[in-house]
């Protein structure tokens, strides 16, 4: 029988587990992102192109859906 079942049968509250938050090193993450962007300089262009195409597609969808033109 597991500890959780035994505690439940005895009417004891569940055991408290401390919550561990991961430690993020902001400088280390910035270095990794910058090195990736320097290694692949096309990534920002792809990101901005996808964002602009999404906005244009959304505007086109709204115009078509509401029959504004």
PQR file with spaces between the fields and no chain letter, atoms N, CA, C, O and H, PARSE charges and radii, in Angstrom:
ATOM       1  N    UNK     1       0.850   -1.165    0.000 -0.4000 1.5000
ATOM       2  CA   UNK     1       0.000    0.000    0.000 -0.0000 2.0000
ATOM       3  C    UNK     1       0.900    1.234    0.000  0.5500 1.7000
ATOM       4  O    UNK     1       1.867    1.319    0.757 -0.5500 1.4000
ATOM       5  N    UNK     2       0.559    2.183   -0.866 -0.4000 1.5000
ATOM       6  CA   UNK     2       1.348    3.397   -0.972 -0.0000 2.0000
ATOM       7  C    UNK     2       1.079    4.339    0.187  0.5500 1.7000
ATOM       8  O    UNK     2       0.077    4.229    0.893 -0.5500 1.4000
ATOM       9  H    UNK     2      -0.226    2.113   -1.481  0.4000 1.0000
ATOM      10  N    UNK     3       1.994    5.254    0.355 -0.4000 1.5000
ATOM      11  CA   UNK     3       1.882    6.204    1.458 -0.0000 2.0000
ATOM      12  C    UNK     3       0.641    7.076    1.319  0.5500 1.7000
ATOM      13  O    UNK     3      -0.006    7.395    2.317 -0.5500 1.4000
ATOM      14  H    UNK     3       2.809    5.343   -0.219  0.4000 1.0000
ATOM      15  N    UNK     4       0.304    7.464    0.093 -0.4000 1.5000
ATOM      16  CA   UNK     4      -0.855    8.326   -0.118 -0.0000 2.0000
ATOM      17  C    UNK     4      -2.144    7.616    0.296  0.5500 1.7000
ATOM      18  O    UNK     4      -3.006    8.217    0.935 -0.5500 1.4000
ATOM      19  H    UNK     4       0.830    7.205   -0.717  0.4000 1.0000
ATOM      20  N    UNK     5      -2.276    6.334   -0.070 -0.4000 1.5000
ATOM      21  CA   UNK     5      -3.474    5.586    0.304 -0.0000 2.0000
ATOM      22  C    UNK     5      -3.538    5.386    1.818  0.5500 1.7000
ATOM      23  O    UNK     5      -4.607    5.492    2.418 -0.5500 1.4000
ATOM      24  H    UNK     5      -1.576    5.846   -0.589  0.4000 1.0000
ATOM      25  N    UNK     6      -2.398    5.097    2.427 -0.4000 1.5000
ATOM      26  CA   UNK     6      -2.362    4.884    3.869 -0.0000 2.0000
ATOM      27  C    UNK     6      -2.748    6.170    4.595  0.5500 1.7000
ATOM      28  O    UNK     6      -3.513    6.128    5.558 -0.5500 1.4000
ATOM      29  H    UNK     6      -1.529    5.011    1.939  0.4000 1.0000
ATOM      30  N    UNK     7      -2.236    7.296    4.152 -0.4000 1.5000
ATOM      31  CA   UNK     7      -2.575    8.575    4.785 -0.0000 2.0000
ATOM      32  C    UNK     7      -4.064    8.869    4.623  0.5500 1.7000
ATOM      33  O    UNK     7      -4.701    9.392    5.537 -0.5500 1.4000
ATOM      34  H    UNK     7      -1.614    7.331    3.370  0.4000 1.0000
ATOM      35  N    UNK     8      -4.618    8.529    3.451 -0.4000 1.5000
ATOM      36  CA   UNK     8      -6.039    8.771    3.218 -0.0000 2.0000
ATOM      37  C    UNK     8      -6.895    7.909    4.137  0.5500 1.7000
ATOM      38  O    UNK     8      -7.886    8.387    4.688 -0.5500 1.4000
ATOM      39  H    UNK     8      -4.100    8.105    2.708  0.4000 1.0000
ATOM      40  N    UNK     9      -6.521    6.647    4.308 -0.4000 1.5000
ATOM      41  CA   UNK     9      -7.274    5.754    5.181 -0.0000 2.0000
ATOM      42  C    UNK     9      -7.188    6.189    6.642  0.5500 1.7000
ATOM      43  O    UNK     9      -8.152    6.043    7.394 -0.5500 1.4000
ATOM      44  H    UNK     9      -5.715    6.258    3.860  0.4000 1.0000
ATOM      45  N    UNK    10      -6.034    6.723    7.044 -0.4000 1.5000
ATOM      46  CA   UNK    10      -5.861    7.165    8.424 -0.0000 2.0000
ATOM      47  C    UNK    10      -6.433    8.559    8.672  0.5500 1.7000
ATOM      48  O    UNK    10      -6.491    9.018    9.813 -0.5500 1.4000
ATOM      49  H    UNK    10      -5.251    6.842    6.433  0.4000 1.0000
ATOM      50  N    UNK    11      -6.850    9.223    7.612 -0.4000 1.5000
ATOM      51  CA   UNK    11      -7.434   10.549    7.766 -0.0000 2.0000
ATOM      52  C    UNK    11      -6.393   11.639    7.955  0.5500 1.7000
ATOM      53  O    UNK    11      -6.698   12.716    8.467 -0.5500 1.4000
ATOM      54  H    UNK    11      -6.804    8.850    6.685  0.4000 1.0000
ATOM      55  N    UNK    12      -5.176   11.362    7.545 -0.4000 1.5000
ATOM      56  CA   UNK    12      -4.096   12.342    7.669 -0.0000 2.0000
ATOM      57  C    UNK    12      -4.030   13.133    6.368  0.5500 1.7000
ATOM      58  O    UNK    12      -4.249   12.586    5.287 -0.5500 1.4000
ATOM      59  H    UNK    12      -4.928   10.487    7.129  0.4000 1.0000
ATOM      60  N    UNK    13      -3.729   14.417    6.480 -0.4000 1.5000
ATOM      61  CA   UNK    13      -3.637   15.254    5.283 -0.0000 2.0000
ATOM      62  C    UNK    13      -2.428   14.834    4.448  0.5500 1.7000
ATOM      63  O    UNK    13      -1.468   14.271    4.974 -0.5500 1.4000
ATOM      64  H    UNK    13      -3.552   14.861    7.359  0.4000 1.0000
ATOM      65  N    UNK    14      -2.482   15.109    3.151 -0.4000 1.5000
ATOM      66  CA   UNK    14      -1.358   14.752    2.282 -0.0000 2.0000
ATOM      67  C    UNK    14      -0.069   15.437    2.717  0.5500 1.7000
ATOM      68  O    UNK    14      -0.087   16.517    3.308 -0.5500 1.4000
ATOM      69  H    UNK    14      -3.262   15.567    2.724  0.4000 1.0000
ATOM      70  N    UNK    15       1.022   14.800    2.419 -0.4000 1.5000
ATOM      71  CA   UNK    15       2.323   15.329    2.788 -0.0000 2.0000
ATOM      72  C    UNK    15       2.611   16.594    1.980  0.5500 1.7000
ATOM      73  O    UNK    15       2.347   16.635    0.778 -0.5500 1.4000
ATOM      74  H    UNK    15       1.036   13.922    1.940  0.4000 1.0000
ATOM      75  N    UNK    16       3.147   17.617    2.629 -0.4000 1.5000
ATOM      76  CA   UNK    16       3.485   18.862    1.958 -0.0000 2.0000
ATOM      77  C    UNK    16       4.754   18.684    1.146  0.5500 1.7000
ATOM      78  O    UNK    16       5.761   18.172    1.635 -0.5500 1.4000
ATOM      79  H    UNK    16       3.361   17.584    3.605  0.4000 1.0000
ATOM      80  N    UNK    17       4.683   19.116   -0.105 -0.4000 1.5000
ATOM      81  CA   UNK    17       5.847   19.042   -0.978 -0.0000 2.0000
ATOM      82  C    UNK    17       6.298   20.471   -1.280  0.5500 1.7000
ATOM      83  O    UNK    17       5.504   21.292   -1.738 -0.5500 1.4000
ATOM      84  H    UNK    17       3.864   19.532   -0.503  0.4000 1.0000
ATOM      85  N    UNK    18       7.552   20.761   -1.029 -0.4000 1.5000
ATOM      86  CA   UNK    18       8.023   22.115   -1.343 -0.0000 2.0000
ATOM      87  C    UNK    18       8.071   22.326   -2.854  0.5500 1.7000
ATOM      88  O    UNK    18       8.440   21.425   -3.608 -0.5500 1.4000
ATOM      89  H    UNK    18       8.197   20.094   -0.657  0.4000 1.0000
ATOM      90  N    UNK    19       7.698   23.511   -3.275 -0.4000 1.5000
ATOM      91  CA   UNK    19       7.697   23.837   -4.700 -0.0000 2.0000
ATOM      92  C    UNK    19       9.049   24.447   -5.045  0.5500 1.7000
ATOM      93  O    UNK    19       9.461   25.453   -4.467 -0.5500 1.4000
ATOM      94  H    UNK    19       7.398   24.243   -2.663  0.4000 1.0000
ATOM      95  N    UNK    20       9.726   23.822   -5.996 -0.4000 1.5000
ATOM      96  CA   UNK    20      11.020   24.338   -6.438 -0.0000 2.0000
ATOM      97  C    UNK    20      10.830   25.072   -7.762  0.5500 1.7000
ATOM      98  O    UNK    20      10.360   24.498   -8.745 -0.5500 1.4000
ATOM      99  H    UNK    20       9.392   23.006   -6.466  0.4000 1.0000
ATOM     100  N    UNK    21      11.198   26.331   -7.770 -0.4000 1.5000
ATOM     101  CA   UNK    21      11.138   27.109   -8.988 -0.0000 2.0000
ATOM     102  C    UNK    21      12.497   27.027   -9.686  0.5500 1.7000
ATOM     103  O    UNK    21      13.539   27.110   -9.036 -0.5500 1.4000
ATOM     104  H    UNK    21      11.580   26.797   -6.972  0.4000 1.0000
ATOM     105  N    UNK    22      12.482   26.866  -11.002 -0.4000 1.5000
ATOM     106  CA   UNK    22      13.769   26.793  -11.703 -0.0000 2.0000
ATOM     107  C    UNK    22      14.456   28.154  -11.689  0.5500 1.7000
ATOM     108  O    UNK    22      13.802   29.196  -11.737 -0.5500 1.4000
ATOM     109  H    UNK    22      11.635   26.799  -11.530  0.4000 1.0000
ATOM     110  N    UNK    23      15.770   28.125  -11.622 -0.4000 1.5000
ATOM     111  CA   UNK    23      16.549   29.358  -11.648 -0.0000 2.0000
ATOM     112  C    UNK    23      16.884   29.692  -13.094  0.5500 1.7000
ATOM     113  O    UNK    23      17.496   28.891  -13.800 -0.5500 1.4000
ATOM     114  H    UNK    23      16.301   27.279  -11.583  0.4000 1.0000
ATOM     115  N    UNK    24      16.480   30.879  -13.528 -0.4000 1.5000
ATOM     116  CA   UNK    24      16.762   31.314  -14.884 -0.0000 2.0000
ATOM     117  C    UNK    24      17.888   32.340  -14.853  0.5500 1.7000
ATOM     118  O    UNK    24      17.828   33.332  -14.125 -0.5500 1.4000
ATOM     119  H    UNK    24      15.983   31.530  -12.955  0.4000 1.0000
ATOM     120  N    UNK    25      18.898   32.086  -15.643 -0.4000 1.5000
ATOM     121  CA   UNK    25      20.003   33.022  -15.772 -0.0000 2.0000
ATOM     122  C    UNK    25      19.748   33.852  -17.025  0.5500 1.7000
ATOM     123  O    UNK    25      19.943   33.383  -18.146 -0.5500 1.4000
ATOM     124  H    UNK    25      18.947   31.281  -16.234  0.4000 1.0000
ATOM     125  N    UNK    26      19.312   35.083  -16.817 -0.4000 1.5000
ATOM     126  CA   UNK    26      18.903   35.926  -17.924 -0.0000 2.0000
ATOM     127  C    UNK    26      20.059   36.203  -18.886  0.5500 1.7000
ATOM     128  O    UNK    26      19.866   36.200  -20.102 -0.5500 1.4000
ATOM     129  H    UNK    26      19.154   35.464  -15.906  0.4000 1.0000
ATOM     130  N    UNK    27      21.229   36.436  -18.364 -0.4000 1.5000
ATOM     131  CA   UNK    27      22.392   36.725  -19.214 -0.0000 2.0000
ATOM     132  C    UNK    27      22.749   35.523  -20.090  0.5500 1.7000
ATOM     133  O    UNK    27      23.095   35.680  -21.261 -0.5500 1.4000
ATOM     134  H    UNK    27      21.386   36.438  -17.376  0.4000 1.0000
ATOM     135  N    UNK    28      22.662   34.326  -19.513 -0.4000 1.5000
ATOM     136  CA   UNK    28      22.982   33.113  -20.265 -0.0000 2.0000
ATOM     137  C    UNK    28      21.982   32.905  -21.403  0.5500 1.7000
ATOM     138  O    UNK    28      22.368   32.530  -22.510 -0.5500 1.4000
ATOM     139  H    UNK    28      22.381   34.198  -18.562  0.4000 1.0000
ATOM     140  N    UNK    29      20.710   33.147  -21.132 -0.4000 1.5000
ATOM     141  CA   UNK    29      19.681   32.994  -22.165 -0.0000 2.0000
ATOM     142  C    UNK    29      19.882   34.022  -23.272  0.5500 1.7000
ATOM     143  O    UNK    29      19.734   33.704  -24.452 -0.5500 1.4000
ATOM     144  H    UNK    29      20.397   33.451  -20.232  0.4000 1.0000
ATOM     145  N    UNK    30      20.222   35.266  -22.891 -0.4000 1.5000
ATOM     146  CA   UNK    30      20.478   36.290  -23.902 -0.0000 2.0000
ATOM     147  C    UNK    30      21.657   35.908  -24.790  0.5500 1.7000
ATOM     148  O    UNK    30      21.615   36.121  -26.002 -0.5500 1.4000
ATOM     149  H    UNK    30      20.343   35.524  -21.933  0.4000 1.0000
ATOM     150  N    UNK    31      22.700   35.350  -24.201 -0.4000 1.5000
ATOM     151  CA   UNK    31      23.857   34.928  -24.988 -0.0000 2.0000
ATOM     152  C    UNK    31      23.476   33.831  -25.979  0.5500 1.7000
ATOM     153  O    UNK    31      23.914   33.847  -27.129 -0.5500 1.4000
ATOM     154  H    UNK    31      22.734   35.177  -23.217  0.4000 1.0000
ATOM     155  N    UNK    32      22.655   32.874  -25.525 -0.4000 1.5000
ATOM     156  CA   UNK    32      22.246   31.784  -26.412 -0.0000 2.0000
ATOM     157  C    UNK    32      21.387   32.298  -27.567  0.5500 1.7000
ATOM     158  O    UNK    32      21.558   31.877  -28.712 -0.5500 1.4000
ATOM     159  H    UNK    32      22.300   32.861  -24.591  0.4000 1.0000
ATOM     160  N    UNK    33      20.463   33.212  -27.257 -0.4000 1.5000
ATOM     161  CA   UNK    33      19.595   33.758  -28.304 -0.0000 2.0000
ATOM     162  C    UNK    33      20.414   34.562  -29.304  0.5500 1.7000
ATOM     163  O    UNK    33      20.234   34.425  -30.514 -0.5500 1.4000
ATOM     164  H    UNK    33      20.325   33.554  -26.328  0.4000 1.0000
ATOM     165  N    UNK    34      21.305   35.395  -28.801 -0.4000 1.5000
ATOM     166  CA   UNK    34      22.134   36.206  -29.704 -0.0000 2.0000
ATOM     167  C    UNK    34      23.032   35.328  -30.574  0.5500 1.7000
ATOM     168  O    UNK    34      23.193   35.593  -31.765 -0.5500 1.4000
ATOM     169  H    UNK    34      21.450   35.506  -27.818  0.4000 1.0000
ATOM     170  N    UNK    35      23.612   34.293  -29.988 -0.4000 1.5000
ATOM     171  CA   UNK    35      24.483   33.425  -30.787 -0.0000 2.0000
ATOM     172  C    UNK    35      23.682   32.700  -31.862  0.5500 1.7000
ATOM     173  O    UNK    35      24.173   32.488  -32.971 -0.5500 1.4000
ATOM     174  H    UNK    35      23.481   34.078  -29.020  0.4000 1.0000
ATOM     175  N    UNK    36      22.448   32.321  -31.534 -0.4000 1.5000
ATOM     176  CA   UNK    36      21.592   31.671  -32.535 -0.0000 2.0000
ATOM     177  C    UNK    36      21.239   32.640  -33.649  0.5500 1.7000
ATOM     178  O    UNK    36      21.253   32.272  -34.824 -0.5500 1.4000
ATOM     179  H    UNK    36      22.049   32.493  -30.633  0.4000 1.0000
ATOM     180  N    UNK    37      20.916   33.892  -33.283 -0.4000 1.5000
ATOM     181  CA   UNK    37      20.574   34.880  -34.307 -0.0000 2.0000
ATOM     182  C    UNK    37      21.777   35.243  -35.163  0.5500 1.7000
ATOM     183  O    UNK    37      21.628   35.490  -36.360 -0.5500 1.4000
ATOM     184  H    UNK    37      20.904   34.191  -32.328  0.4000 1.0000
ATOM     185  N    UNK    38      22.960   35.279  -34.574 -0.4000 1.5000
ATOM     186  CA   UNK    38      24.161   35.538  -35.363 -0.0000 2.0000
ATOM     187  C    UNK    38      24.478   34.358  -36.278  0.5500 1.7000
ATOM     188  O    UNK    38      24.976   34.542  -37.389 -0.5500 1.4000
ATOM     189  H    UNK    38      23.081   35.078  -33.602  0.4000 1.0000
ATOM     190  N    UNK    39      24.190   33.158  -35.812 -0.4000 1.5000
ATOM     191  CA   UNK    39      24.458   31.971  -36.609 -0.0000 2.0000
ATOM     192  C    UNK    39      23.470   31.858  -37.774  0.5500 1.7000
ATOM     193  O    UNK    39      23.844   31.448  -38.874 -0.5500 1.4000
ATOM     194  H    UNK    39      23.786   33.008  -34.910  0.4000 1.0000
ATOM     195  N    UNK    40      22.202   32.226  -37.524 -0.4000 1.5000
ATOM     196  CA   UNK    40      21.156   32.155  -38.547 -0.0000 2.0000
ATOM     197  C    UNK    40      20.503   33.532  -38.687  0.5500 1.7000
ATOM     198  O    UNK    40      19.447   33.763  -38.099 -0.5500 1.4000
ATOM     199  H    UNK    40      21.899   32.558  -36.630  0.4000 1.0000
ATOM     200  N    UNK    41      21.095   34.441  -39.440 -0.4000 1.5000
ATOM     201  CA   UNK    41      20.560   35.806  -39.528 -0.0000 2.0000
ATOM     202  C    UNK    41      19.240   35.907  -40.290  0.5500 1.7000
ATOM     203  O    UNK    41      18.625   36.973  -40.293 -0.5500 1.4000
ATOM     204  H    UNK    41      21.953   34.254  -39.918  0.4000 1.0000
ATOM     205  N    UNK    42      18.790   34.845  -40.927 -0.4000 1.5000
ATOM     206  CA   UNK    42      17.534   34.908  -41.676 -0.0000 2.0000
ATOM     207  C    UNK    42      16.317   34.759  -40.754  0.5500 1.7000
ATOM     208  O    UNK    42      15.198   35.069  -41.161 -0.5500 1.4000
ATOM     209  H    UNK    42      19.290   33.979  -40.925  0.4000 1.0000
ATOM     210  N    UNK    43      16.523   34.295  -39.534 -0.4000 1.5000
ATOM     211  CA   UNK    43      15.404   34.054  -38.606 -0.0000 2.0000
ATOM     212  C    UNK    43      14.556   35.311  -38.382  0.5500 1.7000
ATOM     213  O    UNK    43      13.332   35.216  -38.467 -0.5500 1.4000
ATOM     214  H    UNK    43      17.433   34.044  -39.203  0.4000 1.0000
ATOM     215  N    UNK    44      15.143   36.488  -38.100 -0.4000 1.5000
ATOM     216  CA   UNK    44      14.292   37.674  -37.918 -0.0000 2.0000
ATOM     217  C    UNK    44      13.486   38.025  -39.164  0.5500 1.7000
ATOM     218  O    UNK    44      12.329   38.430  -39.058 -0.5500 1.4000
ATOM     219  H    UNK    44      16.138   36.564  -38.031  0.4000 1.0000
ATOM     220  N    UNK    45      14.091   37.872  -40.351 -0.4000 1.5000
ATOM     221  CA   UNK    45      13.357   38.161  -41.579 -0.0000 2.0000
ATOM     222  C    UNK    45      12.174   37.213  -41.753  0.5500 1.7000
ATOM     223  O    UNK    45      11.092   37.637  -42.158 -0.5500 1.4000
ATOM     224  H    UNK    45      15.031   37.543  -40.437  0.4000 1.0000
ATOM     225  N    UNK    46      12.374   35.940  -41.450 -0.4000 1.5000
ATOM     226  CA   UNK    46      11.281   34.979  -41.544 -0.0000 2.0000
ATOM     227  C    UNK    46      10.174   35.311  -40.543  0.5500 1.7000
ATOM     228  O    UNK    46       8.988   35.222  -40.860 -0.5500 1.4000
ATOM     229  H    UNK    46      13.254   35.596  -41.121  0.4000 1.0000
ATOM     230  N    UNK    47      10.578   35.694  -39.337 -0.4000 1.5000
ATOM     231  CA   UNK    47       9.599   36.025  -38.298 -0.0000 2.0000
ATOM     232  C    UNK    47       8.757   37.226  -38.717  0.5500 1.7000
ATOM     233  O    UNK    47       7.529   37.188  -38.631 -0.5500 1.4000
ATOM     234  H    UNK    47      11.541   35.766  -39.079  0.4000 1.0000
ATOM     235  N    UNK    48       9.418   38.296  -39.173 -0.4000 1.5000
ATOM     236  CA   UNK    48       8.688   39.493  -39.568 -0.0000 2.0000
ATOM     237  C    UNK    48       7.841   39.250  -40.811  0.5500 1.7000
ATOM     238  O    UNK    48       6.741   39.792  -40.922 -0.5500 1.4000
ATOM     239  H    UNK    48      10.415   38.327  -39.243  0.4000 1.0000
ATOM     240  N    UNK    49       8.327   38.457  -41.731 -0.4000 1.5000
ATOM     241  CA   UNK    49       7.543   38.128  -42.921 -0.0000 2.0000
ATOM     242  C    UNK    49       6.287   37.354  -42.535  0.5500 1.7000
ATOM     243  O    UNK    49       5.201   37.627  -43.047 -0.5500 1.4000
ATOM     244  H    UNK    49       9.220   38.017  -41.640  0.4000 1.0000
ATOM     245  N    UNK    50       6.439   36.384  -41.628 -0.4000 1.5000
ATOM     246  CA   UNK    50       5.276   35.616  -41.178 -0.0000 2.0000
ATOM     247  C    UNK    50       4.281   36.511  -40.447  0.5500 1.7000
ATOM     248  O    UNK    50       3.071   36.351  -40.612 -0.5500 1.4000
ATOM     249  H    UNK    50       7.321   36.162  -41.213  0.4000 1.0000
ATOM     250  N    UNK    51       4.772   37.447  -39.647 -0.4000 1.5000
ATOM     251  CA   UNK    51       3.878   38.355  -38.917 -0.0000 2.0000
ATOM     252  C    UNK    51       3.115   39.259  -39.879  0.5500 1.7000
ATOM     253  O    UNK    51       1.912   39.460  -39.718 -0.5500 1.4000
ATOM     254  H    UNK    51       5.755   37.577  -39.513  0.4000 1.0000
ATOM     255  N    UNK    52       3.802   39.803  -40.872 -0.4000 1.5000
ATOM     256  CA   UNK    52       3.148   40.686  -41.836 -0.0000 2.0000
ATOM     257  C    UNK    52       2.127   39.911  -42.664  0.5500 1.7000
ATOM     258  O    UNK    52       1.030   40.410  -42.916 -0.5500 1.4000
ATOM     259  H    UNK    52       4.780   39.641  -41.003  0.4000 1.0000
ATOM     260  N    UNK    53       2.478   38.695  -43.090 -0.4000 1.5000
ATOM     261  CA   UNK    53       1.529   37.884  -43.858 -0.0000 2.0000
ATOM     262  C    UNK    53       0.305   37.513  -43.022  0.5500 1.7000
ATOM     263  O    UNK    53      -0.811   37.472  -43.541 -0.5500 1.4000
ATOM     264  H    UNK    53       3.369   38.290  -42.886  0.4000 1.0000
ATOM     265  N    UNK    54       0.505   37.246  -41.739 -0.4000 1.5000
ATOM     266  CA   UNK    54      -0.617   36.931  -40.855 -0.0000 2.0000
ATOM     267  C    UNK    54      -1.546   38.136  -40.710  0.5500 1.7000
ATOM     268  O    UNK    54      -2.768   37.989  -40.743 -0.5500 1.4000
ATOM     269  H    UNK    54       1.411   37.280  -41.317  0.4000 1.0000
ATOM     270  N    UNK    55      -0.968   39.321  -40.552 -0.4000 1.5000
ATOM     271  CA   UNK    55      -1.790   40.532  -40.449 -0.0000 2.0000
ATOM     272  C    UNK    55      -2.558   40.793  -41.737  0.5500 1.7000
ATOM     273  O    UNK    55      -3.743   41.123  -41.697 -0.5500 1.4000
ATOM     274  H    UNK    55       0.025   39.440  -40.525  0.4000 1.0000
ATOM     275  N    UNK    56      -1.893   40.648  -42.878 -0.4000 1.5000
ATOM     276  CA   UNK    56      -2.575   40.856  -44.157 -0.0000 2.0000
ATOM     277  C    UNK    56      -3.681   39.826  -44.341  0.5500 1.7000
ATOM     278  O    UNK    56      -4.776   40.160  -44.793 -0.5500 1.4000
ATOM     279  H    UNK    56      -0.930   40.380  -42.911  0.4000 1.0000
ATOM     280  N    UNK    57      -3.398   38.575  -43.991 -0.4000 1.5000
ATOM     281  CA   UNK    57      -4.429   37.529  -44.099 -0.0000 2.0000
ATOM     282  C    UNK    57      -5.605   37.801  -43.178  0.5500 1.7000
ATOM     283  O    UNK    57      -6.752   37.566  -43.556 -0.5500 1.4000
ATOM     284  H    UNK    57      -2.508   38.304  -43.623  0.4000 1.0000
ATOM     285  N    UNK    58      -5.339   38.293  -41.979 -0.4000 1.5000
ATOM     286  CA   UNK    58      -6.418   38.622  -41.049 -0.0000 2.0000
ATOM     287  C    UNK    58      -7.281   39.749  -41.563  0.5500 1.7000
ATOM     288  O    UNK    58      -8.507   39.690  -41.466 -0.5500 1.4000
ATOM     289  H    UNK    58      -4.407   38.484  -41.671  0.4000 1.0000
ATOM     290  N    UNK    59      -6.658   40.772  -42.108 -0.4000 1.5000
ATOM     291  CA   UNK    59      -7.422   41.893  -42.685 -0.0000 2.0000
ATOM     292  C    UNK    59      -8.248   41.404  -43.863  0.5500 1.7000
ATOM     293  O    UNK    59      -9.416   41.768  -43.999 -0.5500 1.4000
ATOM     294  H    UNK    59      -5.662   40.820  -42.188  0.4000 1.0000
ATOM     295  N    UNK    60      -7.647   40.579  -44.717 -0.4000 1.5000
ATOM     296  CA   UNK    60      -8.376   40.030  -45.861 -0.0000 2.0000
ATOM     297  C    UNK    60      -9.575   39.203  -45.399  0.5500 1.7000
ATOM     298  O    UNK    60     -10.657   39.295  -45.978 -0.5500 1.4000
ATOM     299  H    UNK    60      -6.698   40.283  -44.607  0.4000 1.0000
ATOM     300  N    UNK    61      -9.377   38.392  -44.351 -0.4000 1.5000
ATOM     301  CA   UNK    61     -10.467   37.563  -43.827 -0.0000 2.0000
ATOM     302  C    UNK    61     -11.602   38.429  -43.284  0.5500 1.7000
ATOM     303  O    UNK    61     -12.775   38.145  -43.527 -0.5500 1.4000
ATOM     304  H    UNK    61      -8.498   38.317  -43.881  0.4000 1.0000
ATOM     305  N    UNK    62     -11.255   39.478  -42.554 -0.4000 1.5000
ATOM     306  CA   UNK    62     -12.291   40.357  -41.986 -0.0000 2.0000
ATOM     307  C    UNK    62     -13.043   41.069  -43.096  0.5500 1.7000
ATOM     308  O    UNK    62     -14.270   41.164  -43.049 -0.5500 1.4000
ATOM     309  H    UNK    62     -10.302   39.709  -42.356  0.4000 1.0000
ATOM     310  N    UNK    63     -12.330   41.568  -44.089 -0.4000 1.5000
ATOM     311  CA   UNK    63     -12.984   42.248  -45.209 -0.0000 2.0000
ATOM     312  C    UNK    63     -13.899   41.285  -45.945  0.5500 1.7000
ATOM     313  O    UNK    63     -15.019   41.645  -46.308 -0.5500 1.4000
ATOM     314  H    UNK    63     -11.334   41.491  -44.127  0.4000 1.0000
ATOM     315  N    UNK    64     -13.434   40.068  -46.167 -0.4000 1.5000
ATOM     316  CA   UNK    64     -14.241   39.078  -46.883 -0.0000 2.0000
ATOM     317  C    UNK    64     -15.447   38.633  -46.050  0.5500 1.7000
ATOM     318  O    UNK    64     -16.545   38.462  -46.579 -0.5500 1.4000
ATOM     319  H    UNK    64     -12.524   39.775  -45.872  0.4000 1.0000
ATOM     320  N    UNK    65     -15.234   38.447  -44.740 -0.4000 1.5000
ATOM     321  CA   UNK    65     -16.305   37.946  -43.874 -0.0000 2.0000
ATOM     322  C    UNK    65     -17.422   38.971  -43.734  0.5500 1.7000
ATOM     323  O    UNK    65     -18.599   38.620  -43.822 -0.5500 1.4000
ATOM     324  H    UNK    65     -14.342   38.586  -44.310  0.4000 1.0000
ATOM     325  N    UNK    66     -17.066   40.229  -43.517 -0.4000 1.5000
ATOM     326  CA   UNK    66     -18.077   41.274  -43.319 -0.0000 2.0000
ATOM     327  C    UNK    66     -18.482   41.945  -44.625  0.5500 1.7000
ATOM     328  O    UNK    66     -19.313   42.854  -44.612 -0.5500 1.4000
ATOM     329  H    UNK    66     -16.111   40.514  -43.445  0.4000 1.0000
ATOM     330  N    UNK    67     -17.921   41.524  -45.739 -0.4000 1.5000
ATOM     331  CA   UNK    67     -18.245   42.045  -47.071 -0.0000 2.0000
ATOM     332  C    UNK    67     -18.141   43.572  -47.098  0.5500 1.7000
ATOM     333  O    UNK    67     -19.065   44.272  -47.513 -0.5500 1.4000
ATOM     334  H    UNK    67     -17.246   40.786  -45.750  0.4000 1.0000
ATOM     335  N    UNK    68     -16.992   44.060  -46.643 -0.4000 1.5000
ATOM     336  CA   UNK    68     -16.782   45.507  -46.573 -0.0000 2.0000
ATOM     337  C    UNK    68     -16.468   46.105  -47.927  0.5500 1.7000
ATOM     338  O    UNK    68     -16.694   47.295  -48.147 -0.5500 1.4000
ATOM     339  H    UNK    68     -16.241   43.491  -46.306  0.4000 1.0000
ATOM     340  N    UNK    69     -15.942   45.287  -48.849 -0.4000 1.5000
ATOM     341  CA   UNK    69     -15.623   45.826  -50.196 -0.0000 2.0000
ATOM     342  C    UNK    69     -16.462   45.099  -51.220  0.5500 1.7000
ATOM     343  O    UNK    69     -16.363   45.383  -52.414 -0.5500 1.4000
ATOM     344  H    UNK    69     -15.758   44.321  -48.670  0.4000 1.0000
